[in-house]
């Protein structure tokens, strides 16, 4: 005759819940902050940074002179479309232009 082993029952939720200690709360808060810091920027934060980067690159292109004209025209076109998309609050266009701005090399 085989003896069946019955697994111990799981404690109920009320048996396992407890108030977090200050140390546990600090650990959770620091972990949350660490994860939040790792998260990518929002488009609203990153888009203006890319615009500023391109404006800086535009200045460098102008310093080059005639050799930098094509580079400047490309950047000017992107910035013009970026400004228009922001003014019109056109999110799909902003996303595509953001990707385009990221691809501009120094």
FIPARO-216612 format. One record per atom (N, C-alpha, C): residue number from 1; residue in one letter; atom name; x, y, z. Coordinates in steps of 0.001 Angstrom, whole numbers, plus 500000, padded with zeros to 6 digits. Layout:
FIPARO-216612
R / n / res / atom / x / y / z
R / NUM / A / CA / X / Y / Z;
...
***
This chain:
FIPARO-216612
R / n / res / atom / x / y / z
R / 1 / X / N / 500834 / 498845 / 500000;
R / 1 / X / CA / 500000 / 500000 / 500000;
R / 1 / X / C / 500894 / 501239 / 500000;
R / 2 / X / N / 500717 / 502156 / 499027;
R / 2 / X / CA / 501534 / 503354 / 498897;
R / 2 / X / C / 500967 / 504474 / 499759;
R / 3 / X / N / 501882 / 505213 / 500352;
R / 3 / X / CA / 501467 / 506339 / 501179;
R / 3 / X / C / 501595 / 507603 / 500323;
R / 4 / X / N / 500564 / 508366 / 500242;
R / 4 / X / CA / 500561 / 509599 / 499473;
R / 4 / X / C / 501062 / 510737 / 500359;
R / 5 / X / N / 501990 / 511499 / 499832;
R / 5 / X / CA / 502505 / 512661 / 500564;
R / 5 / X / C / 501701 / 513881 / 500142;
R / 6 / X / N / 501138 / 514570 / 501057;
R / 6 / X / CA / 500369 / 515763 / 500788;
R / 6 / X / C / 501258 / 516980 / 501015;
R / 7 / X / N / 501394 / 517837 / 499982;
R / 7 / X / CA / 502235 / 519023 / 500176;
R / 7 / X / C / 501607 / 519951 / 501201;
R / 8 / X / N / 502461 / 520682 / 501923;
R / 8 / X / CA / 501910 / 521601 / 502916;
R / 8 / X / C / 501063 / 522664 / 502224;
R / 9 / X / N / 500060 / 523089 / 502883;
R / 9 / X / CA / 499181 / 524098 / 502285;
R / 9 / X / C / 499900 / 525448 / 502267;
R / 10 / X / N / 499565 / 526247 / 501270;
R / 10 / X / CA / 500149 / 527575 / 501153;
R / 10 / X / C / 499545 / 528477 / 502220;
R / 11 / X / N / 500372 / 529313 / 502837;
R / 11 / X / CA / 499820 / 530240 / 503821;
R / 11 / X / C / 498886 / 531229 / 503122;
R / 12 / X / N / 497875 / 531618 / 503823;
R / 12 / X / CA / 496942 / 532574 / 503244;
R / 12 / X / C / 497615 / 533945 / 503139;
R / 13 / X / N / 497012 / 534813 / 502326;
R / 13 / X / CA / 497572 / 536142 / 502118;
R / 13 / X / C / 497685 / 536909 / 503429;
R / 14 / X / N / 496709 / 536751 / 504295;
R / 14 / X / CA / 496739 / 537484 / 505562;
R / 14 / X / C / 497856 / 536989 / 506476;
R / 15 / X / N / 498267 / 535733 / 506304;
R / 15 / X / CA / 499351 / 535194 / 507118;
R / 15 / X / C / 500718 / 535704 / 506646;
R / 16 / X / N / 500855 / 536037 / 505352;
R / 16 / X / CA / 502162 / 536427 / 504824;
R / 16 / X / C / 502345 / 537935 / 504732;
R / 17 / X / N / 501275 / 538698 / 504755;
R / 17 / X / CA / 501434 / 540142 / 504605;
R / 17 / X / C / 501964 / 540746 / 505897;
R / 18 / X / N / 502791 / 541766 / 505722;
R / 18 / X / CA / 503326 / 542474 / 506867;
R / 18 / X / C / 503666 / 543901 / 506439;
R / 19 / X / N / 503838 / 544727 / 507388;
R / 19 / X / CA / 504203 / 546106 / 507118;
R / 19 / X / C / 505693 / 546149 / 506818;
R / 20 / X / N / 506055 / 546905 / 505779;
R / 20 / X / CA / 507465 / 547009 / 505413;
R / 20 / X / C / 508236 / 547784 / 506469;
R / 21 / X / N / 509398 / 547261 / 506776;
R / 21 / X / CA / 510260 / 547986 / 507704;
R / 21 / X / C / 510884 / 549161 / 506957;
R / 22 / X / N / 511476 / 550070 / 507693;
R / 22 / X / CA / 512138 / 551215 / 507063;
R / 22 / X / C / 513260 / 550755 / 506138;
R / 23 / X / N / 513994 / 549741 / 506547;
R / 23 / X / CA / 515102 / 549223 / 505727;
R / 23 / X / C / 514561 / 548632 / 504426;
R / 24 / X / N / 513477 / 547865 / 504513;
R / 24 / X / CA / 512884 / 547281 / 503314;
R / 24 / X / C / 512357 / 548375 / 502389;
R / 25 / X / N / 511739 / 549379 / 502954;
R / 25 / X / CA / 511204 / 550481 / 502167;
R / 25 / X / C / 512334 / 551232 / 501459;
R / 26 / X / N / 513462 / 551448 / 502165;
R / 26 / X / CA / 514604 / 552127 / 501544;
R / 26 / X / C / 515181 / 551297 / 500401;
R / 27 / X / N / 515247 / 549986 / 500581;
R / 27 / X / CA / 515763 / 549106 / 499527;
R / 27 / X / C / 514858 / 549174 / 498297;
R / 28 / X / N / 513567 / 549106 / 498521;
R / 28 / X / CA / 512616 / 549173 / 497410;
R / 28 / X / C / 512703 / 550532 / 496729;
R / 29 / X / N / 512763 / 551602 / 497501;
R / 29 / X / CA / 512858 / 552948 / 496932;
R / 29 / X / C / 514131 / 553122 / 496113;
R / 30 / X / N / 515251 / 552620 / 496614;
R / 30 / X / CA / 516509 / 552777 / 495878;
R / 30 / X / C / 516493 / 551940 / 494602;
R / 31 / X / N / 515907 / 550754 / 494649;
R / 31 / X / CA / 515804 / 549919 / 493457;
R / 31 / X / C / 514884 / 550572 / 492423;
R / 32 / X / N / 513779 / 551137 / 492883;
R / 32 / X / CA / 512865 / 551832 / 491989;
R / 32 / X / C / 513572 / 553010 / 491322;
R / 33 / X / N / 514316 / 553775 / 492089;
R / 33 / X / CA / 515041 / 554922 / 491541;
R / 33 / X / C / 516076 / 554467 / 490524;
R / 34 / X / N / 516779 / 553370 / 490815;
R / 34 / X / CA / 517782 / 552836 / 489895;
R / 34 / X / C / 517138 / 552432 / 488575;
R / 35 / X / N / 515995 / 551754 / 488646;
R / 35 / X / CA / 515301 / 551336 / 487433;
R / 35 / X / C / 514762 / 552542 / 486659;
R / 36 / X / N / 514244 / 553527 / 487379;
R / 36 / X / CA / 513722 / 554715 / 486724;
R / 36 / X / C / 514829 / 555483 / 486001;
R / 37 / X / N / 516020 / 555523 / 486610;
R / 37 / X / CA / 517149 / 556203 / 485987;
R / 37 / X / C / 517604 / 555491 / 484718;
R / 38 / X / N / 517424 / 554163 / 484660;
R / 38 / X / CA / 517834 / 553398 / 483494;
R / 38 / X / C / 516854 / 553528 / 482335;
R / 39 / X / N / 515629 / 553927 / 482640;
R / 39 / X / CA / 514618 / 554015 / 481598;
R / 39 / X / C / 515010 / 555064 / 480565;
R / 40 / X / N / 514567 / 554826 / 479353;
R / 40 / X / CA / 514844 / 555777 / 478282;
R / 40 / X / C / 514082 / 557074 / 478526;
R / 41 / X / N / 514610 / 558123 / 477949;
R / 41 / X / CA / 513947 / 559414 / 478049;
R / 41 / X / C / 512644 / 559375 / 477256;
R / 42 / X / N / 511741 / 560229 / 477618;
R / 42 / X / CA / 510531 / 560368 / 476830;
R / 42 / X / C / 510856 / 561182 / 475586;
R / 43 / X / N / 509979 / 561109 / 474597;
R / 43 / X / CA / 510188 / 561888 / 473383;
R / 43 / X / C / 510206 / 563378 / 473701;
R / 44 / X / N / 509366 / 563777 / 474657;
R / 44 / X / CA / 509322 / 565185 / 475050;
R / 44 / X / C / 510623 / 565681 / 475647;
R / 45 / X / N / 511397 / 564794 / 476231;
R / 45 / X / CA / 512706 / 565163 / 476788;
R / 45 / X / C / 513810 / 565049 / 475738;
R / 46 / X / N / 513750 / 563988 / 474932;
R / 46 / X / CA / 514833 / 563693 / 474000;
R / 46 / X / C / 514776 / 564531 / 472723;
R / 47 / X / N / 513578 / 564855 / 472255;
R / 47 / X / CA / 513429 / 565578 / 470990;
R / 47 / X / C / 514148 / 566936 / 471015;
R / 48 / X / N / 513913 / 567771 / 472044;
R / 48 / X / CA / 514621 / 569057 / 472077;
R / 48 / X / C / 516144 / 568909 / 472190;
R / 49 / X / N / 516594 / 567853 / 472848;
R / 49 / X / CA / 518041 / 567623 / 472948;
R / 49 / X / C / 518631 / 567323 / 471572;
R / 50 / X / N / 517896 / 566536 / 470776;
R / 50 / X / CA / 518373 / 566241 / 469421;
R / 50 / X / C / 518352 / 567496 / 468558;
R / 51 / X / N / 517312 / 568319 / 468720;
R / 51 / X / CA / 517262 / 569572 / 467968;
R / 51 / X / C / 518467 / 570449 / 468317;
R / 52 / X / N / 518776 / 570552 / 469584;
R / 52 / X / CA / 519926 / 571358 / 470019;
R / 52 / X / C / 521228 / 570782 / 469464;
R / 53 / X / N / 521345 / 569461 / 469454;
R / 53 / X / CA / 522547 / 568816 / 468918;
R / 53 / X / C / 522701 / 569148 / 467440;
R / 54 / X / N / 521595 / 569078 / 466693;
R / 54 / X / CA / 521665 / 569386 / 465273;
R / 54 / X / C / 521987 / 570852 / 465029;
R / 55 / X / N / 521485 / 571731 / 465876;
R / 55 / X / CA / 521808 / 573156 / 465712;
R / 55 / X / C / 523310 / 573395 / 465937;
R / 56 / X / N / 523876 / 572659 / 466890;
R / 56 / X / CA / 525325 / 572747 / 467117;
R / 56 / X / C / 526083 / 572235 / 465905;
R / 57 / X / N / 525643 / 571089 / 465361;
R / 57 / X / CA / 526295 / 570529 / 464173;
R / 57 / X / C / 526144 / 571457 / 462974;
R / 58 / X / N / 525018 / 572149 / 462890;
R / 58 / X / CA / 524800 / 573106 / 461810;
R / 58 / X / C / 525855 / 574217 / 461874;
R / 59 / X / N / 526146 / 574669 / 463075;
R / 59 / X / CA / 527197 / 575681 / 463248;
R / 59 / X / C / 528549 / 575170 / 462791;
R / 60 / X / N / 528847 / 573893 / 463120;
R / 60 / X / CA / 530118 / 573316 / 462673;
R / 60 / X / C / 530167 / 573216 / 461153;
R / 61 / X / N / 529040 / 572829 / 460568;
R / 61 / X / CA / 528987 / 572710 / 459105;
R / 61 / X / C / 529210 / 574040 / 458423;
R / 62 / X / N / 528667 / 575099 / 459005;
R / 62 / X / CA / 528849 / 576432 / 458421;
R / 62 / X / C / 530300 / 576896 / 458531;
R / 63 / X / N / 530985 / 576471 / 459599;
R / 63 / X / CA / 532398 / 576828 / 459771;
R / 63 / X / C / 533267 / 576206 / 458687;
R / 64 / X / N / 532844 / 575070 / 458171;
R / 64 / X / CA / 533632 / 574379 / 457145;
R / 64 / X / C / 533666 / 575186 / 455856;
R / 65 / X / N / 532569 / 575907 / 455611;
R / 65 / X / CA / 532501 / 576709 / 454383;
R / 65 / X / C / 531766 / 575959 / 453287;
R / 66 / X / N / 532160 / 576181 / 452038;
R / 66 / X / CA / 531452 / 575571 / 450902;
R / 66 / X / C / 531392 / 574044 / 450981;
R / 67 / X / N / 532395 / 573441 / 451535;
R / 67 / X / CA / 532406 / 571979 / 451628;
R / 67 / X / C / 531305 / 571444 / 452552;
R / 68 / X / N / 530806 / 572288 / 453450;
R / 68 / X / CA / 529784 / 571840 / 454387;
R / 68 / X / C / 528368 / 572240 / 453999;
R / 69 / X / N / 528209 / 572799 / 452786;
R / 69 / X / CA / 526898 / 573288 / 452372;
R / 69 / X / C / 525837 / 572194 / 452319;
R / 70 / X / N / 526158 / 571055 / 451736;
R / 70 / X / CA / 525170 / 569982 / 451627;
R / 70 / X / C / 524774 / 569488 / 453015;
R / 71 / X / N / 525772 / 569306 / 453870;
R / 71 / X / CA / 525548 / 568875 / 455256;
R / 71 / X / C / 524601 / 569853 / 455950;
R / 72 / X / N / 524850 / 571143 / 455782;
R / 72 / X / CA / 524013 / 572170 / 456409;
R / 72 / X / C / 522589 / 572146 / 455864;
R / 73 / X / N / 522459 / 571960 / 454563;
R / 73 / X / CA / 521116 / 571933 / 453971;
R / 73 / X / C / 520305 / 570748 / 454488;
R / 74 / X / N / 520944 / 569616 / 454651;
R / 74 / X / CA / 520258 / 568434 / 455190;
R / 74 / X / C / 519789 / 568717 / 456624;
R / 75 / X / N / 520673 / 569266 / 457436;
R / 75 / X / CA / 520327 / 569567 / 458824;
R / 75 / X / C / 519248 / 570640 / 458897;
R / 76 / X / N / 519360 / 571666 / 458079;
R / 76 / X / CA / 518338 / 572725 / 458073;
R / 76 / X / C / 516969 / 572160 / 457715;
R / 77 / X / N / 516939 / 571234 / 456745;
R / 77 / X / CA / 515678 / 570615 / 456345;
R / 77 / X / C / 515072 / 569809 / 457498;
R / 78 / X / N / 515907 / 569041 / 458161;
R / 78 / X / CA / 515424 / 568236 / 459286;
R / 78 / X / C / 514885 / 569152 / 460390;
R / 79 / X / N / 515654 / 570196 / 460710;
R / 79 / X / CA / 515230 / 571105 / 461784;
R / 79 / X / C / 513937 / 571842 / 461428;
R / 80 / X / N / 513786 / 572216 / 460176;
R / 80 / X / CA / 512563 / 572894 / 459748;
R / 80 / X / C / 511356 / 571968 / 459920;
R / 81 / X / N / 511510 / 570718 / 459505;
R / 81 / X / CA / 510414 / 569748 / 459652;
R / 81 / X / C / 510162 / 569414 / 461115;
R / 82 / X / N / 511230 / 569379 / 461919;
R / 82 / X / CA / 511084 / 569097 / 463355;
R / 82 / X / C / 510315 / 570218 / 464043;
R / 83 / X / N / 510679 / 571448 / 463740;
R / 83 / X / CA / 509981 / 572595 / 464340;
R / 83 / X / C / 508507 / 572599 / 463952;
R / 84 / X / N / 508226 / 572298 / 462689;
R / 84 / X / CA / 506840 / 572266 / 462215;
R / 84 / X / C / 506046 / 571163 / 462924;
R / 85 / X / N / 506651 / 569992 / 463076;
R / 85 / X / CA / 505967 / 568884 / 463741;
R / 85 / X / C / 505650 / 569224 / 465199;
R / 86 / X / N / 506571 / 569906 / 465867;
R / 86 / X / CA / 506338 / 570314 / 467253;
R / 86 / X / C / 505195 / 571321 / 467318;
R / 87 / X / N / 505232 / 572303 / 466435;
R / 87 / X / CA / 504192 / 573340 / 466426;
R / 87 / X / C / 502810 / 572744 / 466160;
R / 88 / X / N / 502764 / 571735 / 465302;
R / 88 / X / CA / 501488 / 571103 / 464962;
R / 88 / X / C / 501136 / 569954 / 465907;
R / 89 / X / N / 502028 / 569651 / 466826;
R / 89 / X / CA / 501851 / 568538 / 467767;
R / 89 / X / C / 501566 / 567234 / 467022;
R / 90 / X / N / 502321 / 567007 / 465964;
R / 90 / X / CA / 502171 / 565839 / 465100;
R / 90 / X / C / 503101 / 564733 / 465598;
R / 91 / X / N / 502606 / 563911 / 466507;
R / 91 / X / CA / 503439 / 562900 / 467159;
R / 91 / X / C / 504039 / 561884 / 466189;
R / 92 / X / N / 503281 / 561306 / 465248;
R / 92 / X / CA / 503912 / 560349 / 464328;
R / 92 / X / C / 505076 / 560963 / 463540;
R / 93 / X / N / 504895 / 562201 / 463092;
R / 93 / X / CA / 505973 / 562871 / 462367;
R / 93 / X / C / 507151 / 563153 / 463294;
R / 94 / X / N / 506867 / 563549 / 464532;
R / 94 / X / CA / 507945 / 563796 / 465492;
R / 94 / X / C / 508771 / 562538 / 465724;
R / 95 / X / N / 508106 / 561406 / 465811;
R / 95 / X / CA / 508828 / 560144 / 466041;
R / 95 / X / C / 509736 / 559832 / 464859;
R / 96 / X / N / 509223 / 559974 / 463638;
R / 96 / X / CA / 510072 / 559668 / 462476;
R / 96 / X / C / 511217 / 560670 / 462348;
R / 97 / X / N / 510944 / 561943 / 462619;
R / 97 / X / CA / 512007 / 562950 / 462548;
R / 97 / X / C / 513031 / 562724 / 463658;
R / 98 / X / N / 512572 / 562308 / 464832;
R / 98 / X / CA / 513509 / 562012 / 465928;
R / 98 / X / C / 514495 / 560932 / 465497;
R / 99 / X / N / 513987 / 559883 / 464870;
R / 99 / X / CA / 514863 / 558808 / 464383;
R / 99 / X / C / 515841 / 559349 / 463340;
R / 100 / X / N / 515334 / 560220 / 462491;
R / 100 / X / CA / 516176 / 560835 / 461471;
R / 100 / X / C / 517274 / 561694 / 462114;
R / 101 / X / N / 516907 / 562462 / 463141;
R / 101 / X / CA / 517898 / 563307 / 463825;
R / 101 / X / C / 518988 / 562452 / 464473;
R / 102 / X / N / 518591 / 561301 / 465020;
R / 102 / X / CA / 519569 / 560428 / 465657;
R / 102 / X / C / 520592 / 559909 / 464665;
R / 103 / X / N / 520195 / 559783 / 463408;
R / 103 / X / CA / 521081 / 559218 / 462388;
R / 103 / X / C / 522114 / 560224 / 461860;
R / 104 / X / N / 521929 / 561515 / 462158;
R / 104 / X / CA / 522884 / 562521 / 461680;
R / 104 / X / C / 524179 / 562381 / 462474;
R / 105 / X / N / 525247 / 562160 / 461747;
R / 105 / X / CA / 526567 / 561976 / 462362;
R / 105 / X / C / 527326 / 563286 / 462403;
R / 106 / X / N / 528260 / 563329 / 463302;
R / 106 / X / CA / 529073 / 564537 / 463463;
R / 106 / X / C / 530211 / 564589 / 462464;
***
